[in-house]
Amino acid sequence: MLKRNWPTTEWQALDPATLGMDAENLSELDPVITSEYSNINGIVIARNGYIAYEKYYHGYSQNATHHVTSVTKSIISTLIGIAIDAKYIKSVDQKVLDFFPEYVHDAADRKKQDITIRHLLTMTAPYSFEDWQEPLDKMCMQADWIKYTLDMLGQKGTIGTFKYSTAGAHLLSAIITRSTGKSAREYANDNLFKPIGMKEIPDYEMTSFGFDDLFGSNVKGWVNDPNRISTGGWGLTLRPRDMARFGLLYLNSGIWDNNQIISKTWIDESTAMNPNNYGYLWWLREEDDGVFAYSALGDGGNVICCMPELDLVVAITSEFSMNPSDRWTLIKEHIIPAVID
């Protein structure tokens, strides 16, 4: 049995056969990516803590960082779990308004008072917009993103109904700051990124919020809002190898080289299958053949896909494009079949 490697300093690459993967099968990935997934900038496939396959495109290298868009949300989920483990936050059932005592709300708005951290994590808080039609650009034009989101929270809809919200994830980032005294970026650097060998992420203050600022190459480090709250739903830049580290941490029940970084309880709870196929800011998938995967997904095709039964992590960074080819199709048809034991 191959001993698990911990890439705290550097990853080791091994021959795919040593990792129970078919090299010939993996060699067919490159032409498929080039022809059908042309906006992919980088891909890392790791098994048992070793790199089985790694490739970069469009002039990128392994040390280049990429804006991973909504993959940021799954990082925020992890930080909430770490903050609960450290007793900065009581539980996922703590009320959101507990963290914003200065916020003045209509006493008759019972719905807003009942919204919990769990509702934000599972995208089951009510908002005024239609599902998948959140006006993100409108939030970014506000002087106070938190007040804007709290005002929007609780309007229309029903608590418990799935409605995807990037603003809700930003509230979670503010809750991390309110409870720990650190920005999500600082808290992540100290309690998540550094312990598993990831590069420290610098702060980045944006001066404009056009298309390239929200989705493109203008994003650096980890963006913060006008009140220096790290963006909770997007705005984080990562290297594919660091994304794979994060996935490996989850595959190993939150343990990294004998250190418990995240509790197993949190990981199990975060990735437990449910009717919405959505955990605590993780997308869940169960295939007919029994393969279970939980993924951090971001616009344009950014992915950290974890498959625990296969001990497999796939990290993909992508140039933003509208309606990119589905990454799960690539994983299901060309990566999973390469696993031979």
Protein Blocks (a to p, Z undefined) as FASTA:
>chain_A
ZZdddffkbccdddfklnopafklmmmmmmmmmmmmmmbfbdcddeehiafbdcdeehia
fkbccdekjmmmmmmmmmmmmmmmnomafblmbcfklmmmmbccdfklmmlmmpcfklmm
nopaccfbdehiacfklmmmpmblmlmmmmmgopaciehiacddfklmmmmmmmmmmmno
pafklmmmmmmmmmnopacddddddfbdcfklmmmmmbgcjaddfkopacfkgoiacdfk
lmmmmmmmmmnnopaghiafbcfklmmmmmgccfkopaehiacdddfkopacdddddehi
iacdddfknopacdddddddehiacfklmmmmmmmmmpcZZ
